[in-house]
Amino acid sequence: MASTSSSPKYNVALIGLGTIGISFAALHLRYGTGTVKVFDPRPDLQLFAESSLPDYLDPSPGAPKLADLQAQGRFVICRSLQEACANADVIQEQGPEKLEFKRNIWQTIEQHAPEKAHLWSSTSGLPASSQNQSMQDQSRLLVVHPFNPPHIMPLIEVVPSTTTAPEEVSFATSYFQQLNSRHRPVVIKKELPGFVGNRLAYILFKEAAFLVKEDIVSVEDLDAIMETSLGPRFAVQGPFKAYHLGGGAAGIRGFLSNLGSTIQNVWDSYEDFKLGTGEDASSWEEKIIKQTEDVYGVPDQAQFTMRDTQLRSVLKTQKTQ
């Protein structure tokens, strides 16, 4: 699906062009109609964009290629943050997950941003209220947290701080609704570490790590269990809907009544352990890393392409439900 006349025509500046940034560039280029400018201090920015971005763009016959987009002035690699911010309607940051960096970059962006530019952070867990402490106008900043890769995954968590202006929330929500019918912005009502999507993902990962750490299951078999049970289920229904149907005619009330004691027993059996601390932390982390690398090797472009193809297939199936 390419850009349409109804797509939002806003100029977007992307500050930071790593894994998330390159994917967002593809999203804005494919479905938007404005200019996408990118800036990153990495010395190989031009080479990285030219080697990575084509794999993320619309593969359909006749769809514009990277060279076409550059010739049309729709994709511009900038040599300074100031150049990237000039004439931007949206300035979106996806730099390192370090609070000091975020505060400094927003203070700098604010100096060069057009007065009415909308300011977004694609952080995975640092709330806007922590990032905006050095800003003159804290009402302009909010979080737009994607699931990786954002050019394919529909969810965008829109997370305002208590000082974010309501119109900024409305604009961000409207932008992604208009951008692509597949993308789904969801407003998170309160700031908390990891927002919502990552909190669910990380608690599942914690239990997966525990099960491997304790030799209850291997990395390979844990993934097989997920891919043949919860993965397909949660692709078509969230946990509340799933367990509502799991309760039969009595719905979730019946489910909790029938399985409440079993659920509580499982909850009570969870053990707490931490990353990077404790006597055995390094050993269990290395255990998980080694098993994962032994099974999957080092990620390469073929694996990323396969992932994207499979994700598109799942989302296509979702759409037909």
C-alpha positions as CSV (number, residue, x, y, z in Angstrom):
1,M,0.0,0.0,0.0
2,A,1.5,3.3,-1.0
3,S,0.7,6.9,-0.1
4,T,-2.7,8.2,-1.0
5,S,-4.2,11.7,-1.4
6,S,-5.8,11.2,2.0
7,S,-2.5,10.5,3.7
8,P,-1.3,13.2,6.1
9,K,1.0,15.7,4.4
10,Y,3.4,16.6,7.3
11,N,7.1,17.0,7.1
12,V,8.8,14.7,9.6
13,A,12.2,15.0,11.1
14,L,13.7,11.8,12.6
15,I,16.4,12.3,15.1
16,G,18.3,9.1,15.5
17,L,18.4,6.5,12.7
18,G,19.0,3.1,14.4
19,T,16.8,0.1,14.2
20,I,13.6,1.9,15.2
21,G,14.5,5.1,13.3
22,I,15.0,3.3,10.0
23,S,11.7,1.5,10.4
24,F,9.9,4.7,11.2
25,A,11.4,6.3,8.2
26,A,9.9,3.6,6.0
27,L,6.5,4.0,7.7
28,H,6.4,7.8,7.1
29,L,7.7,7.4,3.6
30,R,5.3,4.7,2.6
31,Y,2.1,6.1,4.0
32,G,2.7,9.8,4.4
33,T,3.1,12.3,1.7
34,G,5.5,14.9,3.2
35,T,9.3,15.1,3.4
36,V,11.1,12.8,5.8
37,K,14.4,14.3,7.0
38,V,16.8,12.2,9.1
39,F,19.8,13.1,11.3
40,D,22.1,10.9,13.3
41,P,25.7,11.7,14.3
42,R,26.9,8.3,13.2
43,P,29.7,8.8,10.5
44,D,28.2,6.1,8.2
45,L,24.7,7.6,8.1
46,Q,24.5,7.8,4.3
47,L,25.8,4.3,3.8
48,F,23.5,2.9,6.6
49,A,20.4,4.5,5.1
50,E,21.2,3.4,1.6
51,S,22.0,-0.2,2.6
52,S,19.2,-0.6,5.2
53,L,16.1,1.4,4.2
54,P,15.4,-0.2,0.8
55,D,14.6,-3.5,2.6
56,Y,11.9,-1.7,4.6
57,L,10.2,0.2,1.8
58,D,7.1,-0.9,-0.1
59,P,8.2,-3.9,-2.2
60,S,5.2,-3.7,-4.6
61,P,5.9,-3.3,-8.3
62,G,6.0,0.3,-9.3
63,A,6.4,1.6,-5.7
64,P,9.0,4.3,-5.4
65,K,12.5,3.2,-4.6
66,L,14.9,5.0,-2.3
67,A,16.7,6.7,-5.2
68,D,13.3,8.0,-6.4
69,L,12.4,9.3,-3.0
70,Q,15.7,11.1,-2.7
71,A,15.3,12.6,-6.2
72,Q,11.8,13.8,-5.3
73,G,13.1,15.4,-2.2
74,R,10.9,13.2,0.0
75,F,13.8,11.6,1.8
76,V,16.7,13.9,2.9
77,I,19.8,12.9,4.9
78,C,20.8,15.9,7.0
79,R,24.2,16.9,8.2
80,S,23.0,18.7,11.3
81,L,20.1,18.6,13.8
82,Q,19.3,22.2,12.9
83,E,18.9,21.3,9.2
84,A,16.7,18.3,10.1
85,C,14.4,20.4,12.3
86,A,13.9,23.2,9.8
87,N,10.3,23.4,8.5
88,A,9.4,20.2,10.3
89,D,5.8,19.6,11.4
90,V,6.7,16.6,13.5
91,I,10.1,16.0,15.2
92,Q,10.5,12.5,16.4
93,E,13.4,11.3,18.5
94,Q,14.6,7.7,18.8
95,G,18.0,8.0,20.4
96,P,19.7,6.0,23.2
97,E,17.6,5.0,26.2
98,K,19.5,7.3,28.5
99,L,17.7,9.9,30.5
100,E,20.5,12.5,30.4
101,F,20.7,12.1,26.6
102,K,16.9,12.6,26.2
103,R,16.9,15.7,28.3
104,N,19.8,17.3,26.5
105,I,18.5,16.5,23.0
106,W,15.1,17.9,23.7
107,Q,16.6,21.1,25.1
108,T,18.6,21.4,21.8
109,I,15.7,20.4,19.6
110,E,13.5,23.0,21.2
111,Q,16.0,25.7,20.2
112,H,15.7,24.8,16.5
113,A,12.1,23.5,16.2
114,P,9.5,25.5,14.5
115,E,7.1,27.0,17.0
116,K,4.2,24.7,16.1
117,A,6.1,21.5,15.5
118,H,4.9,18.5,17.4
119,L,7.6,16.8,19.5
120,W,7.6,13.0,19.9
121,S,9.9,10.5,21.6
122,S,9.9,6.9,20.6
123,T,11.4,5.7,23.8
124,S,10.7,2.2,25.1
125,G,10.2,3.2,28.7
126,L,11.3,6.7,29.7
127,P,8.2,8.9,30.3
128,A,7.8,12.3,28.8
129,S,7.6,13.8,32.3
130,S,11.2,12.7,32.9
131,Q,12.5,13.8,29.5
132,N,11.0,17.3,29.4
133,Q,12.7,18.7,32.6
134,S,15.1,20.9,30.7
135,M,12.5,22.2,28.2
136,Q,11.0,25.7,28.2
137,D,7.6,24.4,27.1
138,Q,6.9,20.9,28.5
139,S,3.4,20.8,27.0
140,R,4.7,20.0,23.5
141,L,6.3,16.6,24.3
142,L,4.7,13.2,24.4
143,V,5.8,9.6,23.8
144,V,4.8,7.6,20.7
145,H,6.0,4.1,21.6
146,P,6.0,1.6,18.7
147,F,6.4,-2.2,18.7
148,N,9.4,-3.2,16.6
149,P,9.3,-3.0,13.6
150,P,7.0,0.0,13.5
151,H,6.7,-0.1,9.7
152,I,4.8,-3.4,10.1
153,M,3.5,-3.7,13.7
154,P,0.2,-1.7,14.1
155,L,0.4,-0.6,17.8
156,I,1.5,2.9,18.7
157,E,1.3,3.8,22.4
158,V,0.6,7.5,22.8
159,V,1.8,8.4,26.3
160,P,1.4,12.0,27.4
161,S,2.8,13.5,30.6
162,T,0.6,15.4,33.0
163,T,1.8,18.6,31.4
164,T,1.3,17.5,27.8
165,A,-1.3,19.6,26.0
166,P,-4.5,17.7,25.1
167,E,-4.2,18.9,21.5
168,E,-0.9,17.2,21.2
169,V,-2.5,13.9,22.2
170,S,-5.3,14.5,19.7
171,F,-2.8,15.3,16.9
172,A,-0.6,12.2,17.5
173,T,-3.7,10.0,17.6
174,S,-5.2,11.5,14.5
175,Y,-1.9,11.4,12.6
176,F,-1.5,7.6,13.0
177,Q,-5.2,6.9,12.3
178,Q,-4.9,8.8,9.0
179,L,-1.5,7.5,8.1
180,N,-2.5,3.8,7.7
181,S,-5.6,1.9,8.4
182,R,-3.6,-0.9,9.9
183,H,-1.8,1.2,12.5
184,R,-3.6,1.6,15.8
185,P,-2.7,4.4,18.3
186,V,-3.8,3.7,21.9
187,V,-3.6,6.5,24.5
188,I,-2.1,5.3,27.8
189,K,-3.8,7.3,30.5
190,K,-1.0,7.2,33.1
191,E,2.8,7.2,32.8
192,L,4.6,4.1,34.2
193,P,7.9,2.4,33.4
194,G,7.6,0.4,30.1
195,F,4.1,1.8,29.4
196,V,1.8,-1.2,28.7
197,G,3.0,-3.2,25.8
198,N,6.5,-3.7,27.2
199,R,5.3,-4.4,30.7
200,L,3.3,-7.3,29.3
201,A,6.2,-8.4,27.2
202,Y,8.9,-8.1,29.8
203,I,6.9,-10.0,32.5
204,L,6.5,-12.8,30.0
205,F,10.2,-12.7,29.2
206,K,11.1,-12.8,32.9
207,E,9.1,-16.0,33.4
208,A,10.7,-17.5,30.2
209,A,14.1,-16.7,31.5
210,F,13.3,-18.3,34.9
211,L,12.1,-21.5,33.2
212,V,15.3,-21.8,31.2
213,K,17.5,-20.7,34.1
214,E,16.0,-23.6,36.2
215,D,16.4,-26.1,33.4
216,I,12.7,-26.7,33.2
217,V,12.7,-26.1,29.5
218,S,15.3,-25.0,26.8
219,V,15.3,-21.8,24.9
220,E,14.3,-23.6,21.7
221,D,11.4,-25.5,23.4
222,L,10.2,-22.4,25.2
223,D,9.9,-20.6,21.9
224,A,8.2,-23.6,20.4
225,I,5.6,-23.5,23.2
226,M,4.9,-19.8,22.6
227,E,4.7,-20.2,18.9
228,T,2.3,-23.1,19.0
229,S,0.0,-21.8,21.8
230,L,-0.1,-18.3,23.2
231,G,1.4,-16.8,20.0
232,P,-1.5,-17.8,17.7
233,R,-4.1,-17.2,20.4
234,F,-3.0,-13.7,21.3
235,A,-2.6,-12.8,17.6
236,V,-6.4,-12.9,17.4
237,Q,-7.6,-12.1,20.9
238,G,-6.1,-10.4,24.0
239,P,-6.0,-12.1,27.4
240,F,-9.3,-10.8,28.6
241,K,-11.2,-11.8,25.5
242,A,-9.3,-15.1,25.4
243,Y,-10.2,-16.0,28.9
244,H,-13.8,-14.7,28.5
245,L,-14.2,-17.2,25.7
246,G,-12.3,-19.8,27.7
247,G,-15.1,-19.6,30.4
248,G,-17.7,-20.9,27.9
249,A,-21.2,-19.5,28.3
250,A,-20.3,-18.2,31.7
251,G,-17.5,-16.0,30.2
252,I,-14.7,-14.7,32.3
253,R,-16.8,-15.0,35.5
254,G,-16.9,-18.7,35.0
255,F,-13.3,-18.9,34.0
256,L,-12.1,-17.2,37.2
257,S,-14.6,-19.3,39.3
258,N,-13.4,-22.6,37.8
259,L,-9.6,-21.8,37.6
260,G,-9.1,-19.1,40.2
261,S,-7.3,-21.4,42.7
262,T,-5.0,-22.8,39.9
263,I,-4.2,-19.3,38.8
264,Q,-3.4,-18.2,42.3
265,N,-1.2,-21.2,42.9
266,V,0.8,-20.3,39.8
267,W,1.1,-16.6,40.9
268,D,2.3,-17.7,44.3
269,S,5.0,-19.9,42.7
270,Y,6.7,-17.1,40.9
271,E,10.2,-16.4,42.1
272,D,11.9,-13.0,42.0
273,F,15.4,-12.6,40.4
274,K,17.2,-9.7,38.8
275,L,19.2,-8.9,35.7
276,G,22.9,-8.2,36.3
277,T,22.9,-8.7,40.1
278,G,23.3,-11.5,42.5
279,E,25.8,-14.3,42.6
280,D,24.4,-16.4,39.7
281,A,23.2,-13.5,37.5
282,S,26.0,-13.6,35.0
283,S,25.8,-17.4,34.8
284,W,22.1,-17.6,34.0
285,E,22.3,-14.7,31.6
286,E,25.1,-16.3,29.7
287,K,23.2,-19.6,29.7
288,I,20.3,-17.9,28.0
289,I,22.5,-16.0,25.6
290,K,24.5,-19.2,24.6
291,Q,21.4,-21.3,24.1
292,T,19.7,-18.6,22.0
293,E,22.8,-18.0,19.8
294,D,23.3,-21.8,19.4
295,V,19.7,-22.1,18.1
296,Y,19.4,-19.0,16.0
297,G,22.9,-17.9,15.3
298,V,23.7,-14.2,14.8
299,P,20.8,-12.2,13.4
300,D,21.2,-11.4,9.7
301,Q,19.2,-9.7,7.0
302,A,17.6,-13.1,6.0
303,Q,16.2,-13.5,9.5
304,F,14.9,-10.0,9.6
305,T,13.2,-10.5,6.2
306,M,11.7,-13.8,7.3
307,R,10.4,-12.1,10.4
308,D,8.8,-9.3,8.5
309,T,7.2,-11.7,6.0
310,Q,5.7,-13.8,8.8
311,L,4.5,-10.8,10.7
312,R,2.7,-9.5,7.5
313,S,1.1,-12.9,7.1
314,V,-0.2,-12.9,10.6
315,L,-1.5,-9.3,10.3
316,K,-3.2,-10.2,7.0
317,T,-4.9,-13.0,8.7
318,Q,-6.0,-10.7,11.5
319,K,-7.5,-8.4,9.0
320,T,-9.8,-11.1,7.6
321,Q,-11.2,-12.0,11.0
